[in-house]
Amino acid sequence: MTVDIDKTAGPEDTPPAGPEAIRAIPVRHYGRYVSAVIAIALLVAVIYAFSQGQINWGAIPDYFFDQRVIDGVLKTLLLTFLSMVIGIGGGILLAVMRLSKNPVTSSIAWFYIWFFRGTPVLVQLVVWFNLGLVFTYINLGPIYKDYWSSFMTPLLTALLGLGLNEAAYMAEICRAGLLSVDEGQTEASQALGMSHSKTLRRIVIPQAMRVIVPPTGNEVINMLKTTSLVAVIQYSELFRVTQDIGQTSGAPVEMLFLAAAWYLLLTSVFSVGQYYLERYYARGSSRSLPDTPFQKIKSHVLSLGSPRGGVSS
């Protein structure tokens, strides 16, 4: 018996020809180029318009570190800090009262929030400042008694107007943060015998800070800018000081630009602080924390020495 072998047949394990590589062509977004050109043109037009005015730009650096301006900046920071202390403390108290099952305390908190959120802060400042027209004395019984004009100083007027108004907004922020904590946490702490106040301090508030901190940072920045309103009650903060310098130096517009520059500088510093504070309280909710600005700069600097698309040897 013989077997014929076909010597012309190719090897059985020859792989078939693979598919051709797909050539991907990115989509061109022409609208982005058009919008970029329009934005640049508008920016150039604004710069050109300001360059035509008779503005003494040299007056801004001349008075930027003037002692009167520095004192105004320090008073602005002090007013911002004290007003936020009043606002945060009052906001926490009002939020707890608002969530209370006692209808009296809950109604009082609701009325406070309704009144102070419903009236402009400028009106509140002017009302506090002019109460001396209808009250001659401030009489707190055996605790304190004095003339209203001596008691209600511009600083106290500013603190009452800004701090009490801020408490109404912080109350809603704190209430939202407290409600974000699962009720099971409270029930578990009460089952362990913890009191209501201790549950708030040790269980609820620490977890609610993750929700409270971001809008509170925005409120601090907003408070820094809102302090400019106290110029109407003769408190010498940054805006009032720059106005006075502008009237005496003959450069009122330039001094307004100077005040705007200081506000931008301060809000930028506060924004950086807010970023790190949010990053701190996000540790328990995020698996990986975002890089800090210094870490981003470091990673970009180190990546400059590495070849793209490969690993350096």
C-alpha positions in Angstrom: 0.0 0.0 0.0 1.4 3.3 -1.0 0.5 6.9 0.1 0.9 9.8 -2.3 2.3 13.0 -0.7 1.5 16.3 -2.3 4.8 18.1 -2.0 3.3 21.4 -3.4 1.0 22.0 -0.4 2.2 24.8 2.0 2.6 24.4 5.7 -0.6 24.1 7.7 0.4 26.6 10.4 0.8 29.6 8.1 -1.1 32.5 9.8 -3.6 34.4 7.7 -2.9 38.0 6.7 -4.0 40.4 9.4 -6.3 43.4 8.9 -4.9 46.7 7.8 -4.2 49.3 10.5 -7.0 51.8 11.0 -5.9 55.4 10.4 -7.7 57.6 12.8 -8.2 61.2 11.7 -9.1 63.6 14.6 -12.2 65.8 14.1 -11.3 69.4 13.5 -13.2 71.8 15.8 -13.2 75.0 13.8 -15.5 76.7 16.3 -12.8 76.6 18.9 -10.4 78.6 16.7 -13.1 81.1 15.9 -14.1 81.6 19.5 -10.4 82.0 20.5 -9.8 84.6 17.9 -13.0 86.5 19.0 -11.9 86.4 22.6 -8.4 87.7 21.8 -9.9 90.5 19.7 -12.2 91.5 22.5 -9.3 91.5 25.0 -7.2 93.7 22.7 -10.1 96.1 22.2 -10.6 96.5 26.0 -6.9 97.1 26.5 -6.8 99.6 23.7 -9.9 101.4 25.1 -8.2 101.7 28.6 -5.0 102.9 27.0 -6.8 105.9 25.5 -7.8 107.2 28.9 -5.8 109.7 30.9 -5.0 107.3 33.7 -2.0 107.9 35.9 -0.9 104.3 36.2 2.2 105.3 38.1 0.0 106.4 41.1 -1.0 102.8 41.8 2.5 101.4 42.7 3.3 104.7 44.5 0.4 104.2 46.9 0.2 100.4 46.9 2.1 100.0 50.1 1.2 103.3 51.7 0.7 103.1 55.4 -2.9 104.2 55.2 -3.6 101.5 52.6 -1.9 98.9 54.7 -4.0 99.9 57.8 -7.1 99.7 55.7 -6.1 96.2 54.5 -5.5 95.1 58.1 -8.9 96.4 59.2 -10.6 94.7 56.3 -9.0 91.4 57.3 -10.0 91.9 60.9 -13.5 92.7 60.0 -13.7 89.7 57.7 -12.4 87.4 60.4 -14.6 88.7 63.2 -17.7 88.8 61.0 -17.2 85.2 59.9 -16.7 84.1 63.5 -20.1 85.6 64.4 -21.6 84.2 61.2 -20.3 80.6 61.7 -21.1 80.5 65.4 -24.6 81.9 64.8 -25.1 79.7 61.8 -24.4 76.5 63.7 -26.7 77.6 66.5 -29.5 78.5 64.1 -29.1 75.2 62.1 -29.4 73.2 65.3 -32.4 75.2 66.3 -34.0 74.8 62.9 -33.6 71.0 63.1 -35.0 70.9 66.6 -38.3 69.2 67.3 -39.2 72.0 69.6 -41.6 74.2 67.5 -40.7 77.4 69.4 -37.0 77.2 68.7 -37.5 76.0 65.2 -39.9 78.9 64.5 -37.5 81.5 65.9 -34.7 80.2 63.8 -36.9 80.2 60.7 -38.0 83.8 61.3 -34.4 84.9 61.8 -33.2 83.3 58.6 -36.2 84.7 56.7 -35.7 88.3 57.9 -32.0 88.6 57.5 -31.9 86.8 54.1 -34.8 88.9 52.9 -33.3 92.3 53.6 -30.1 93.8 51.9 -27.0 93.9 54.1 -26.5 97.6 53.2 -29.9 98.4 54.6 -29.1 96.5 57.8 -25.8 98.4 58.2 -27.5 101.8 57.8 -30.3 100.8 60.2 -27.8 99.8 62.9 -25.8 103.0 62.4 -28.9 105.2 62.7 -30.6 103.6 65.7 -29.0 106.4 67.7 -31.7 108.7 66.3 -34.4 106.8 68.2 -32.5 105.4 71.1 -30.6 107.9 73.4 -29.3 105.2 75.8 -28.4 101.6 75.6 -29.8 100.2 78.9 -29.1 96.5 79.8 -30.1 96.9 83.4 -27.3 96.3 85.9 -25.1 94.9 83.2 -24.4 97.9 81.0 -25.8 101.4 80.5 -24.3 104.2 78.2 -25.2 106.6 75.5 -26.1 104.9 72.2 -23.6 107.0 70.2 -20.8 105.8 72.5 -21.9 102.2 72.4 -22.6 101.8 68.7 -19.1 102.5 67.2 -18.5 102.0 63.5 -16.7 98.7 64.2 -19.5 97.3 66.3 -22.0 98.5 63.7 -20.1 96.7 60.9 -19.8 93.5 63.0 -23.5 93.4 63.8 -24.5 94.2 60.2 -22.2 91.7 58.5 -22.0 89.0 61.2 -25.8 88.7 61.9 -26.5 88.7 58.2 -23.9 86.1 57.5 -25.3 83.9 60.3 -28.5 83.5 58.3 -26.7 82.2 55.2 -24.4 80.0 57.3 -27.4 78.5 59.0 -28.6 77.0 55.7 -25.2 75.8 54.8 -24.8 74.1 58.2 -28.3 72.7 58.0 -27.5 71.1 54.7 -24.3 69.6 56.0 -26.0 68.2 59.1 -28.7 66.6 57.0 -26.1 65.0 54.7 -25.0 62.7 57.6 -26.9 59.4 57.6 -29.4 59.1 60.4 -28.0 55.7 61.2 -25.0 57.4 62.6 -27.1 59.3 65.1 -29.2 56.3 66.0 -26.0 54.2 66.6 -24.5 56.8 68.9 -27.7 57.2 70.9 -27.8 53.4 71.2 -24.4 53.6 72.8 -25.6 56.0 75.4 -24.2 59.2 73.9 -26.0 62.5 74.6 -27.4 64.6 71.8 -24.8 67.3 72.2 -21.9 64.8 72.3 -23.4 63.1 69.2 -23.3 66.4 67.4 -19.7 67.2 68.4 -18.1 63.8 67.9 -20.2 62.1 65.2 -22.4 64.5 63.1 -20.4 67.7 62.8 -17.0 66.1 61.8 -18.7 64.2 59.0 -20.8 67.2 57.9 -17.6 69.4 57.5 -17.0 67.8 54.1 -20.2 69.4 52.9 -20.0 72.6 54.9 -16.4 73.6 54.1 -16.6 74.4 50.3 -19.5 76.8 50.5 -18.1 78.3 53.7 -14.9 79.1 51.8 -17.0 80.9 49.2 -18.7 82.8 52.0 -15.4 84.0 53.4 -14.3 85.3 50.0 -17.7 87.0 49.6 -17.4 88.5 53.1 -14.0 90.0 52.2 -15.6 91.8 49.3 -18.8 92.7 51.2 -16.7 94.6 53.8 -16.4 97.4 51.3 -20.1 98.3 52.1 -19.1 99.5 55.6 -17.6 102.6 54.0 -21.1 104.1 54.2 -20.9 104.0 58.1 -17.6 105.8 58.2 -15.4 102.7 59.1 -11.9 103.2 57.6 -11.4 99.9 55.8 -9.6 99.4 52.5 -12.3 100.9 50.2 -12.9 103.9 52.4 -9.2 104.6 52.8 -8.6 104.5 49.0 -11.5 106.8 48.4 -10.1 109.3 50.9 -6.6 109.1 49.3 -8.2 109.5 45.8 -9.9 112.7 46.8 -6.8 114.3 48.3 -4.3 113.1 45.7 -6.4 113.9 42.6 -6.4 110.3 41.4 -9.8 108.9 42.4 -10.0 106.3 39.6 -6.5 105.1 40.1 -7.1 104.5 43.8 -10.2 102.5 42.9 -8.0 100.3 40.7 -5.6 100.0 43.6 -8.4 98.8 45.9 -9.5 96.3 43.2 -5.9 95.0 43.0 -5.7 94.5 46.8 -9.1 92.7 46.8 -7.9 90.4 44.0 -4.7 89.6 45.8 -6.5 88.8 49.1 -9.2 86.7 47.4 -6.5 84.7 45.6 -4.7 83.9 48.8 -8.0 82.9 50.4 -8.8 80.7 47.4 -5.5 78.8 47.9 -6.3 78.3 51.6 -9.8 77.1 50.7 -8.3 74.5 48.3 -6.1 73.0 50.9 -8.9 73.0 53.5 -11.3 71.2 51.1 -8.5 68.7 50.3 -8.0 68.0 54.0 -11.7 67.2 54.7 -11.9 65.1 51.5 -9.6 62.5 52.9 -12.4 60.2 54.0 -14.5 60.4 50.9 -11.9 60.3 48.0 -9.7 57.4 47.2 -7.0 59.6 45.8 -6.6 63.2 46.7 -6.0 65.8 43.9 -2.4 67.0 43.6 -1.5 70.3 45.2 -0.2 73.1 43.0 3.3 72.4 44.2 2.9 68.7 43.3 1.6 69.6 39.9 4.6 71.9 39.2 7.0 69.2 40.4 5.4 66.6 38.2 5.6 68.9 35.1 9.2 69.8 35.8 10.2 66.1 36.2 8.3 65.1 33.1 10.4 67.5 31.0 13.5 65.3 31.2 11.6 62.1 30.2 11.0 61.1 26.6 7.4 61.1 25.5 5.8 57.7 25.0 8.5 55.8 26.7 10.4 55.2 29.8 13.8 56.9 30.3 16.7 54.6 30.8 
